[in-house]
Amino acid sequence: MNQLNKEDFYKLGIVSIVFLIIVGIVILNNFTSKDDENKVNNFEIVSDYNIFFFINNNINHFLSYTINRNAEATMNFLDLDFKENQNITLSSVFSVLPTYHEGDLYRADLTKVYPLNDNVEVYYTEGQIINEGYDETTIVSDFVSYLLYVDFHHMTASIDLLDSAFDEEKFKNESDKSKEILVNSYNKIEQISIIDYTRICSMYLSDFILKAYNSIHEGYSLVTNFDSLEDFRSYLDNHNLTSDIFSCNQNINEDGKRVYQIFDKNNNKYNFIEDRIFNYKVSLSN
């Protein structure tokens, strides 16, 4: 039996090192691929204002069809699978869908995105139907949710109305990964203007005041500088909070969260700290 000499040991050592390097690269690539795959194959919370309100705007575009009782437009915006599953026809569409009225609008509290394929993304969104009247804003439906499909190749959209808890895993397993949304006269996506921080200030202030005066318990759940519900109630009774803004500014805190400092026309000061879009805490002072 031949014995290994010194040169053979060197050669074997070099081969072993090369082998370990190759194995390391394969393992690293495998972990990276799994991380990328998990990122691609999961619903992600939308943190970009322009995408968030782009989705909100297109849902309201659909709602305008239902409010105006335009059956043809409504049917052409509804997702094909949704229509087939619900057995919706042109003559039955308004007996199946919820009825909303002039001035009713959808306002999202949460939007998540999932890439269905290279061209189509699906957005799960939940929020409220509100009515912005002349004197006040009222809540029409406290919780509504939708799936909005957006085909960026055809620049089209379709919508699915949800009436139960949304199961992300079930959707991912059962959805049609080859889906596309062909163009018709009513389903072209609606673009929006760029969202700046002053618009966010206005939205957050209006949202907080609506919640505080419609449900003091909900308003109290959002504030950070009151020791009791009664302290908060007393503050509301003694300060005239208004959604009319005198000034606002935006910055980023040490935790990387967006912060909005607002003064209303009655000199009440609000400090909003955003966890995610339309999920915030606020402190009040004057």
Secondary structure as the mmCIF struct_conf table of DSSP 4:
data_model
#
loop_
_struct_conf.conf_type_id
_struct_conf.id
_struct_conf.beg_label_comp_id
_struct_conf.beg_label_asym_id
_struct_conf.beg_label_seq_id
_struct_conf.end_label_comp_id
_struct_conf.end_label_asym_id
_struct_conf.end_label_seq_id
HELX_LH_PP_P HELX_LH_PP_P1 ASN A 2 LEU A 4
HELX_RH_AL_P HELX_RH_AL_P1 LYS A 6 VAL A 40
TURN_TY1_P TURN_TY1_P1 ASN A 41 ASN A 41
BEND BEND1 ASN A 42 ASN A 42
STRN STRN1 GLU A 44 ILE A 45
HELX_RH_AL_P HELX_RH_AL_P2 TYR A 49 ILE A 67
TURN_TY1_P TURN_TY1_P2 ASN A 68 ARG A 69
HELX_RH_AL_P HELX_RH_AL_P3 ALA A 71 PHE A 77
STRN STRN2 LEU A 78 LEU A 78
HELX_RH_AL_P HELX_RH_AL_P4 LEU A 80 GLN A 86
TURN_TY1_P TURN_TY1_P3 ASN A 87 ASN A 87
TURN_TY1_P TURN_TY1_P4 LEU A 90 SER A 92
HELX_RH_AL_P HELX_RH_AL_P5 VAL A 93 VAL A 96
BEND BEND2 LEU A 97 LEU A 97
HELX_LH_PP_P HELX_LH_PP_P2 PRO A 98 THR A 99
TURN_TY1_P TURN_TY1_P5 GLU A 102 GLY A 103
STRN STRN3 ASP A 104 PRO A 115
BEND BEND3 ASN A 117 ASN A 119
STRN STRN4 VAL A 120 GLU A 132
BEND BEND4 TYR A 134 ASP A 135
STRN STRN5 THR A 137 ASP A 151
TURN_TY1_P TURN_TY1_P6 PHE A 152 MET A 155
STRN STRN6 THR A 156 LEU A 162
BEND BEND5 SER A 164 SER A 164
HELX_RH_AL_P HELX_RH_AL_P6 GLU A 168 GLU A 174
BEND BEND6 SER A 175 SER A 175
TURN_TY1_P TURN_TY1_P7 LYS A 177 SER A 178
BEND BEND7 SER A 185 TYR A 186
STRN STRN7 LYS A 188 LYS A 188
HELX_LH_PP_P HELX_LH_PP_P3 ILE A 189 GLN A 191
HELX_LH_PP_P HELX_LH_PP_P4 SER A 193 ILE A 195
HELX_RH_AL_P HELX_RH_AL_P7 TYR A 197 ASN A 214
HELX_RH_AL_P HELX_RH_AL_P8 ILE A 216 TYR A 220
TURN_TY1_P TURN_TY1_P8 SER A 221 LEU A 222
STRN STRN8 VAL A 223 VAL A 223
BEND BEND8 THR A 224 ASN A 225
BEND BEND9 ASP A 227 SER A 228
HELX_RH_AL_P HELX_RH_AL_P9 LEU A 229 ASN A 238
BEND BEND10 HIS A 239 HIS A 239
BEND BEND11 SER A 243 SER A 243
STRN STRN9 ILE A 245 ILE A 252
TURN_TY1_P TURN_TY1_P9 GLU A 254 ASP A 255
BEND BEND12 GLY A 256 GLY A 256
STRN STRN10 ARG A 258 ASP A 264
TURN_TY1_P TURN_TY1_P10 LYS A 265 ASN A 266
STRN STRN11 LYS A 269 ARG A 276
TURN_TY1_P TURN_TY1_P11 ILE A 277 PHE A 278
STRN STRN12 ASN A 279 SER A 285
#
